[in-house]
Amino acid sequence: MPNGTKTILIILAIIAISACSLAGGVAIGYFIPNTSSTSTPTPMVDTTTPLSTPQSTLSMDEKENLFKPFWEAWELVHKQYLDQPVDDVLLMQGAIRGMLDSLGDEHTGYMDPQEYQQANAPLEGEYDGIGAWVDTNGELLTVVTPMPGSPAEEVGLKPGDQVIAVDGEDVIGVDPNLVLRRVLGPAGTVVVLTVQREGSAEPLIFEITRAKITIPSVVSEMKDGNIAYLQLTSFGEKTTADMKEALASLLEQNPKGLILDLRYNGGGFLVTAVEVVSQFIEGGQVVMYEEYGDGSRDTYKSLPGGLATSIPMVILVNEGSASASEITAGALQDYGRATLVGTQTFGKGSVQIWTDLQDNQGAVRITVARWLTPKERQIHEVGLTPDVIVEITQEDVDADRDPQLEKAIEILTK
């Protein structure tokens, strides 16, 4: 992939909302459970100090007085706005967005019901779309790679393709996150994408029939040199079970070493990250610390029964590795359990609580803590530095080379 920090999302699956973008990854960022905190307790979590929950000190009369300008503005909109009637639901949702956005934290925000459903699709394992990994961090929505067997691959979309029109409507200058939404649609419907491709004199037009895309969270195979390869694309509900099954199958072949590929893995559930780390270290070791604003901490420890606690190991990371991926890679790097190869990770080290709003009105996500590695390294806005830095150039992409994977195999075969 071209160099530079990227937000890698599954097209049509992960919605990066402008008011509460999922930074970290695609996609980012992801520490997204359905209705509970991302700090879901594991059987081995030590709470050093209870999390304090400060409440508003305003009395009911003071709150009523505080909100007088809001209700005054509400009434003025209903009385004076040109196009009546206004949509009260949209006004309400906009007020929530504005309130959370005023905190200045990109990871705190609001999602309406449709956005919330789409944002959780990757962790649920399937969604309706065209099936491609995309980058929303530039000026144009850019294809990173189509998923194997997807509609995107079948019509010929290629890495580096940049979307300049959707259904014939020019989207140059439009936020790529909003362009991503325009491509949304149910399976069986058609979307027409106009893309510009390097080396092509004219734009290319692709008519794509959306389909139900199943997102595999685990991919495994044996590589040359008798090296086991295990790729995690997310940290979802089924990841641990699927990974353990794949890992057991790989280990039966007596590999010389193991590659864990976390590139462009934007994260997922914290509990899944703890379970993944637990497969590679002994039980009872610190996986991460979760630190709250009042100075208290929760300590998360590995679970017993890991399947691969001694096999030589390399972890592949890059700028799209975020959140739960960084928890996993950071812990194994701290213990010297694995060599990190690739490029600097994204740097998503804060913890959010998702809370469903009543009557299916979406959800709010609020940052409540930050996490630290076992050696108490803070990753937020810093990321992890690989032990061996290997970049992938455009020439590598054009030649279908993966020097990061090649370096991992080289390290393990030596």
Backbone torsions as a table, in degrees:
resi	resn	phi	psi	omega
1	MET	NA	151.5	173.5
2	PRO	-58.8	150.5	-176.6
3	ASN	-73.2	168.3	178.2
4	GLY	112.9	153.9	-179.8
5	THR	-66.4	133.7	-177.3
6	LYS	-129.6	149.1	169.0
7	THR	-104.8	107.4	-174.7
8	ILE	-101.3	120.9	-178.0
9	LEU	-125.1	156.8	172.4
10	ILE	-81.2	123.2	-173.8
11	ILE	-59.5	131.6	179.7
12	LEU	69.8	2.5	-179.5
13	ALA	-107.5	-40.1	-176.2
14	ILE	-113.6	117.1	-177.3
15	ILE	-96.4	118.0	177.4
16	ALA	-94.0	99.3	-174.5
17	ILE	-78.8	138.3	-176.6
18	SER	-60.8	-33.6	-177.6
19	ALA	-80.5	-22.5	-179.5
20	CYS	-150.4	60.1	-174.9
21	SER	-59.9	147.0	-176.7
22	LEU	-87.7	69.5	-177.7
23	ALA	-68.2	137.6	-179.2
24	GLY	124.7	-30.0	173.2
25	GLY	147.4	88.5	147.1
26	VAL	68.4	-117.4	-3.3
27	ALA	36.0	-127.8	-172.6
28	ILE	-97.7	156.7	171.2
29	GLY	52.9	100.2	-172.9
30	TYR	-138.8	113.4	165.0
31	PHE	-133.7	71.0	-169.3
32	ILE	-122.8	98.1	168.2
33	PRO	-86.3	173.1	-177.9
34	ASN	-76.8	-47.7	-174.4
35	THR	-138.2	5.0	-175.0
36	SER	-131.2	176.5	-179.7
37	SER	-65.8	148.6	173.6
38	THR	-68.6	-12.5	177.6
39	SER	-93.1	49.8	-179.8
40	THR	-59.9	124.7	-175.9
41	PRO	-62.8	139.7	172.2
42	THR	-101.0	170.4	178.7
43	PRO	-62.0	-13.5	-177.2
44	MET	-127.2	60.6	176.2
45	VAL	-114.7	129.5	178.1
46	ASP	-103.7	122.6	177.2
47	THR	-98.4	109.2	-176.3
48	THR	-74.9	-36.4	179.0
49	THR	-145.9	134.6	-179.8
50	PRO	-59.7	143.3	177.3
51	LEU	-69.8	121.1	177.2
52	SER	-79.9	147.5	-178.6
53	THR	-127.1	86.2	-178.6
54	PRO	-59.1	138.2	178.3
55	GLN	-107.4	158.7	176.5
56	SER	-61.8	137.8	-179.4
57	THR	-91.3	1.1	-178.0
58	LEU	-77.1	140.9	173.3
59	SER	-77.7	169.0	179.3
60	MET	-60.6	-39.9	178.6
61	ASP	-64.3	-39.7	179.6
62	GLU	-67.7	-38.4	177.2
63	LYS	-64.0	-42.3	179.4
64	GLU	-61.7	-41.3	179.5
65	ASN	-68.3	-39.1	179.9
66	LEU	-60.8	-37.9	-174.6
67	PHE	-90.2	6.3	177.4
68	LYS	-57.3	-45.0	178.1
69	PRO	-61.2	-35.3	179.4
70	PHE	-62.9	-49.7	-177.8
71	TRP	-69.0	-29.5	175.4
72	GLU	-65.0	-44.4	177.6
73	ALA	-63.9	-39.6	178.2
74	TRP	-58.1	-47.6	-179.2
75	GLU	-65.8	-38.2	179.7
76	LEU	-64.2	-39.6	177.5
77	VAL	-61.4	-43.3	-178.8
78	HIS	-68.8	-28.1	-178.0
79	LYS	-90.3	-35.3	-167.0
80	GLN	-112.6	-20.6	-175.0
81	TYR	-62.4	140.9	-172.2
82	LEU	-59.7	-53.3	-173.7
83	ASP	-94.1	103.1	179.6
84	GLN	-109.0	153.0	-0.7
85	PRO	-82.2	150.5	175.7
86	VAL	-80.6	159.9	-179.1
87	ASP	-90.7	107.2	-177.6
88	ASP	-62.5	-34.3	-179.4
89	VAL	-65.1	-43.8	178.5
90	LEU	-65.2	-37.0	176.3
91	LEU	-62.5	-44.1	179.1
92	MET	-62.0	-45.9	-179.5
93	GLN	-64.3	-38.8	177.7
94	GLY	-64.0	-36.3	178.6
95	ALA	-65.2	-41.2	178.7
96	ILE	-65.5	-44.2	178.8
97	ARG	-56.8	-47.5	-177.5
98	GLY	-63.2	-40.1	-179.9
99	MET	-61.2	-48.4	-177.8
100	LEU	-72.9	-33.8	179.3
101	ASP	-65.8	-29.3	-178.3
102	SER	-66.2	-14.7	178.6
103	LEU	-72.8	-17.5	177.6
104	GLY	75.1	18.9	179.7
105	ASP	-111.7	115.6	-175.3
106	GLU	-64.1	-17.7	-178.3
107	HIS	-97.2	-1.6	174.9
108	THR	-104.0	129.8	-177.1
109	GLY	-177.5	-171.4	-176.4
110	TYR	-125.0	143.6	171.4
111	MET	-126.4	132.0	175.5
112	ASP	-73.2	171.7	-173.1
113	PRO	-54.8	-43.1	-178.2
114	GLN	-67.6	-43.1	179.6
115	GLU	-62.8	-40.7	-178.6
116	TYR	-65.1	-41.4	179.3
117	GLN	-63.3	-44.8	-178.9
118	GLN	-67.8	-38.9	-178.3
119	ALA	-64.0	-28.8	-179.1
120	ASN	-90.4	-5.9	-176.9
121	ALA	-56.7	-43.2	-177.9
122	PRO	-61.4	-35.6	-179.0
123	LEU	-74.7	-21.8	177.9
124	GLU	-85.8	-12.0	171.2
125	GLY	96.7	-5.7	177.2
126	GLU	-158.4	158.5	179.2
127	TYR	-162.2	169.0	175.9
128	ASP	-96.8	125.6	-179.0
129	GLY	-180.0	-157.0	-178.2
130	ILE	-105.0	-15.7	174.1
131	GLY	80.7	68.8	176.0
132	ALA	-150.5	149.3	171.9
133	TRP	-88.0	134.4	-176.3
134	VAL	-132.6	162.1	178.0
135	ASP	-112.1	121.4	-179.7
136	THR	-105.5	12.5	-171.9
137	ASN	-94.2	-5.5	179.6
138	GLY	-102.2	-159.9	-179.9
139	GLU	-78.8	-26.2	-179.1
140	LEU	-127.6	149.1	173.3
141	LEU	-64.4	121.0	-172.1
142	THR	-122.0	132.8	178.2
143	VAL	-74.6	126.6	173.2
144	VAL	-86.7	-51.7	174.2
145	THR	-166.7	140.4	173.0
146	PRO	-71.8	150.4	174.5
147	MET	-75.4	142.3	179.2
148	PRO	-56.1	131.2	177.8
149	GLY	75.4	7.8	-177.0
150	SER	-86.2	163.2	174.0
151	PRO	-56.4	-36.3	179.1
152	ALA	-61.2	-42.3	179.3
153	GLU	-70.0	-39.5	-176.2
154	GLU	-63.4	-35.9	-179.2
155	VAL	-84.0	-11.9	175.2
156	GLY	103.9	16.0	173.0
157	LEU	-62.1	143.1	-176.3
158	LYS	-129.1	157.1	175.6
159	PRO	-54.4	136.0	179.8
160	GLY	94.9	-13.8	177.2
161	ASP	-61.1	133.0	-179.0
162	GLN	-114.2	127.0	-176.2
163	VAL	-79.2	122.4	179.4
164	ILE	-114.7	-9.8	176.3
165	ALA	-155.9	145.7	176.2
166	VAL	-125.3	122.8	-177.4
167	ASP	51.9	40.6	176.2
168	GLY	81.2	-2.7	-179.5
169	GLU	-98.5	124.8	-178.8
170	ASP	-60.3	129.9	178.4
171	VAL	-119.9	14.0	176.0
172	ILE	-65.8	128.6	-177.5
173	GLY	90.9	-7.8	177.9
174	VAL	-88.1	138.6	177.8
175	ASP	-51.2	125.1	-179.7
176	PRO	-55.4	-29.0	177.1
177	ASN	-65.3	-35.6	177.3
178	LEU	-74.4	-35.0	175.7
179	VAL	-61.6	-40.1	178.7
180	LEU	-57.3	-40.1	179.2
181	ARG	-64.5	-35.8	-177.0
182	ARG	-66.3	-23.3	179.9
183	VAL	-83.1	-8.4	179.1
184	LEU	-61.7	150.2	175.9
185	GLY	168.5	159.1	-177.4
186	PRO	-71.4	156.3	177.3
187	ALA	-56.6	139.2	179.3
188	GLY	97.0	-16.8	177.3
189	THR	-89.4	164.2	-173.5
190	VAL	-111.9	138.4	171.5
191	VAL	-126.5	139.0	-179.8
192	VAL	-108.5	118.0	179.6
193	LEU	-108.3	131.1	172.6
194	THR	-104.7	123.9	-175.4
195	VAL	-126.2	152.1	169.2
196	GLN	-104.1	135.3	-176.0
197	ARG	-124.7	134.1	178.9
198	GLU	-58.8	129.8	-179.2
199	GLY	94.0	-10.5	178.9
200	SER	-102.2	125.8	-176.3
201	ALA	-69.2	-31.8	-177.3
202	GLU	-119.0	152.7	175.6
203	PRO	-60.8	150.8	178.6
204	LEU	-107.7	141.8	-177.9
205	ILE	-115.1	128.9	-179.4
206	PHE	-123.9	124.5	174.3
207	GLU	-97.4	114.9	-170.8
208	ILE	-120.5	127.6	175.3
209	THR	-89.6	117.4	179.8
210	ARG	-63.1	152.2	-179.0
211	ALA	-143.2	168.6	172.7
212	LYS	-78.7	118.6	-175.2
213	ILE	-101.9	123.6	173.7
214	THR	-93.6	126.0	-174.4
215	ILE	-101.7	107.9	177.5
216	PRO	-73.0	127.4	179.4
217	SER	-86.5	-13.3	-178.1
218	VAL	-135.0	132.1	173.9
219	VAL	-129.0	134.4	-178.0
220	SER	-142.4	150.2	175.8
221	GLU	-169.2	167.7	173.6
222	MET	-95.5	133.8	179.4
223	LYS	-102.2	171.4	177.2
224	ASP	-56.7	148.9	-179.9
225	GLY	82.3	13.8	-179.4
226	ASN	60.5	46.0	179.3
227	ILE	-108.0	128.0	177.6
228	ALA	-80.5	139.7	-178.8
229	TYR	-125.2	126.4	-177.9
230	LEU	-132.0	117.5	179.5
231	GLN	-111.3	130.0	173.2
232	LEU	-109.6	125.1	-179.3
233	THR	-97.0	-14.2	176.9
234	SER	-162.3	171.3	175.2
235	PHE	-116.7	73.3	-175.5
236	GLY	-98.5	-169.3	-175.6
237	GLU	-66.4	-31.0	-175.7
238	LYS	-100.0	-3.0	-172.7
239	THR	-60.7	-46.0	-176.0
240	THR	-60.4	-49.0	-179.1
241	ALA	-63.2	-44.7	-179.8
242	ASP	-64.8	-39.7	-179.1
243	MET	-66.8	-42.8	-179.4
244	LYS	-62.8	-39.1	178.2
245	GLU	-64.7	-46.0	-179.7
246	ALA	-66.0	-40.3	-178.4
247	LEU	-65.3	-42.8	178.5
248	ALA	-60.5	-41.1	179.6
249	SER	-65.4	-40.5	179.0
250	LEU	-65.6	-42.7	-176.6
251	LEU	-67.6	-26.7	177.1
252	GLU	-62.1	-20.4	-178.6
253	GLN	-92.7	8.5	176.7
254	ASN	50.8	57.8	-179.5
255	PRO	-70.1	155.7	177.0
256	LYS	-75.7	-27.3	-178.2
257	GLY	-162.6	173.2	-176.1
258	LEU	-132.0	133.4	173.3
259	ILE	-107.6	123.9	174.0
260	LEU	-106.2	112.5	-175.2
261	ASP	-96.5	111.8	178.6
262	LEU	-114.1	18.1	-179.7
263	ARG	-67.1	137.5	-178.8
264	TYR	56.4	26.9	172.7
265	ASN	-97.6	108.6	-174.6
266	GLY	-80.9	-0.2	174.6
267	GLY	114.3	-149.2	-176.5
268	GLY	153.8	-137.4	-176.2
269	PHE	-78.5	136.4	176.1
270	LEU	-61.2	-43.6	-179.0
271	VAL	-59.2	-34.0	178.1
272	THR	-68.0	-40.0	177.9
273	ALA	-60.3	-42.7	178.5
274	VAL	-62.4	-41.6	179.9
275	GLU	-66.5	-37.4	179.2
276	VAL	-66.8	-49.9	178.7
277	VAL	-56.5	-37.0	-176.7
278	SER	-62.7	-19.6	178.5
279	GLN	-75.1	-14.1	-171.6
280	PHE	-119.5	-4.0	176.4
281	ILE	-135.0	165.8	179.0
282	GLU	-69.5	155.4	-179.3
283	GLY	-67.1	151.1	176.0
284	GLY	88.9	1.4	178.7
285	GLN	-90.3	148.9	-180.0
286	VAL	-66.2	128.9	174.6
287	VAL	-95.1	-41.0	179.7
288	MET	-167.2	161.3	170.5
289	TYR	-111.7	142.4	175.3
290	GLU	-114.0	116.8	-171.8
291	GLU	-111.8	129.4	-176.1
292	TYR	-100.1	170.7	-176.1
293	GLY	-63.4	-24.7	-179.4
294	ASP	-90.6	6.0	178.4
295	GLY	92.4	-9.7	178.7
296	SER	-74.4	162.9	-176.7
297	ARG	-138.7	151.1	163.6
298	ASP	-111.5	140.9	178.2
299	THR	-113.1	122.9	180.0
300	TYR	-103.3	128.1	-176.6
301	LYS	-117.3	155.8	-178.4
302	SER	-70.1	152.4	179.1
303	LEU	-90.6	153.3	179.2
304	PRO	-74.5	163.1	172.2
305	GLY	92.2	23.1	179.9
306	GLY	-60.9	142.4	-175.9
307	LEU	-84.4	-26.2	-171.3
308	ALA	-136.1	65.9	-173.3
309	THR	-91.0	-3.5	-176.9
310	SER	-132.7	-14.1	-177.5
311	ILE	-64.8	136.7	175.8
312	PRO	-54.6	141.6	-166.2
313	MET	-145.0	139.6	172.5
314	VAL	-126.3	138.2	176.0
315	ILE	-112.9	129.0	176.6
316	LEU	-93.8	128.2	179.0
317	VAL	-136.4	160.2	173.3
318	ASN	-155.4	-167.5	-175.7
319	GLU	-65.6	-13.8	177.0
320	GLY	-95.1	0.6	177.3
321	SER	-84.5	118.8	-172.3
322	ALA	-143.1	159.7	167.9
323	SER	59.3	-116.2	-178.1
324	ALA	-59.5	-30.6	175.4
325	SER	-62.8	-40.3	-179.3
326	GLU	-72.9	-32.8	173.5
327	ILE	-59.9	-47.8	-178.7
328	THR	-63.5	-53.5	-177.6
329	ALA	-65.3	-38.8	-178.8
330	GLY	-64.6	-42.1	179.6
331	ALA	-65.3	-46.7	-177.4
332	LEU	-70.2	-28.7	174.3
333	GLN	-71.0	-42.7	-179.8
334	ASP	-59.3	-38.7	-178.4
335	TYR	-83.7	-0.6	-176.7
336	GLY	67.9	17.8	-177.1
337	ARG	-76.0	-27.6	-177.5
338	ALA	-143.9	149.7	173.5
339	THR	-91.9	127.7	178.2
340	LEU	-89.4	129.7	179.9
341	VAL	-126.2	137.1	176.4
342	GLY	137.3	-136.1	-179.2
343	THR	-126.5	168.4	-177.9
344	GLN	-52.3	135.1	-179.3
345	THR	-78.9	174.4	-170.0
346	PHE	-65.9	-44.3	-178.7
347	GLY	95.4	51.2	177.5
348	LYS	-109.2	95.1	-174.7
349	GLY	-121.8	26.9	176.2
350	SER	-111.0	160.8	-173.8
351	VAL	-117.3	131.2	-179.4
352	GLN	-115.9	147.6	170.1
353	ILE	-105.3	127.0	172.0
354	TRP	-95.6	132.8	176.3
355	THR	-128.7	120.7	175.9
356	ASP	-66.1	135.7	173.8
357	LEU	-85.8	156.3	-175.7
358	GLN	-64.4	155.1	174.9
359	ASP	59.1	35.5	175.8
360	ASN	55.7	45.1	-179.7
361	GLN	-100.3	27.0	177.8
362	GLY	94.1	-152.1	-176.1
363	ALA	-154.3	156.4	172.7
364	VAL	-113.9	143.9	179.2
365	ARG	-118.6	124.7	-175.0
366	ILE	-128.1	129.2	176.8
367	THR	-71.1	125.1	-176.5
368	VAL	-119.5	-15.7	-175.2
369	ALA	-162.8	171.2	170.5
370	ARG	-123.9	156.7	179.5
371	TRP	-115.7	153.1	-179.3
372	LEU	-125.8	150.7	176.8
373	THR	-72.8	171.4	178.6
374	PRO	-54.3	-31.9	177.1
375	LYS	-89.8	15.2	175.6
376	GLU	63.8	33.7	172.1
377	ARG	-80.8	135.0	175.2
378	GLN	-92.7	127.4	-174.4
379	ILE	-99.0	-21.3	-172.0
380	HIS	-59.0	125.2	179.9
381	GLU	63.0	12.3	177.8
382	VAL	-119.9	-51.1	-178.3
383	GLY	85.1	-179.5	178.0
384	LEU	-104.4	136.6	175.3
385	THR	-94.4	121.3	-179.8
386	PRO	-62.0	153.4	173.8
387	ASP	-68.0	-34.1	177.1
388	VAL	-127.0	113.5	-178.4
389	ILE	-87.4	122.3	177.7
390	VAL	-135.8	121.6	179.2
391	GLU	-98.9	157.4	174.5
392	ILE	-111.4	120.1	-178.3
393	THR	-91.4	168.4	176.8
394	GLN	-63.1	-32.7	177.4
395	GLU	-63.7	-38.2	176.3
396	ASP	-62.4	-44.1	179.5
397	VAL	-61.4	-46.2	-178.6
398	ASP	-62.3	-32.8	-178.3
399	ALA	-92.4	4.7	-179.8
400	ASP	58.0	41.9	176.9
401	ARG	-104.7	149.5	177.0
402	ASP	-129.3	83.1	-177.0
403	PRO	-64.8	-24.5	177.3
404	GLN	-67.9	-46.4	176.8
405	LEU	-64.0	-40.4	179.3
406	GLU	-61.4	-41.3	179.2
407	LYS	-65.4	-39.6	179.0
408	ALA	-61.6	-44.7	179.1
409	ILE	-63.6	-41.7	179.8
410	GLU	-60.3	-44.1	-179.6
411	ILE	-61.9	-43.6	-175.6
412	LEU	-75.7	-33.1	179.8
413	THR	-74.8	-22.3	177.1
414	LYS	-82.5	NA	NA
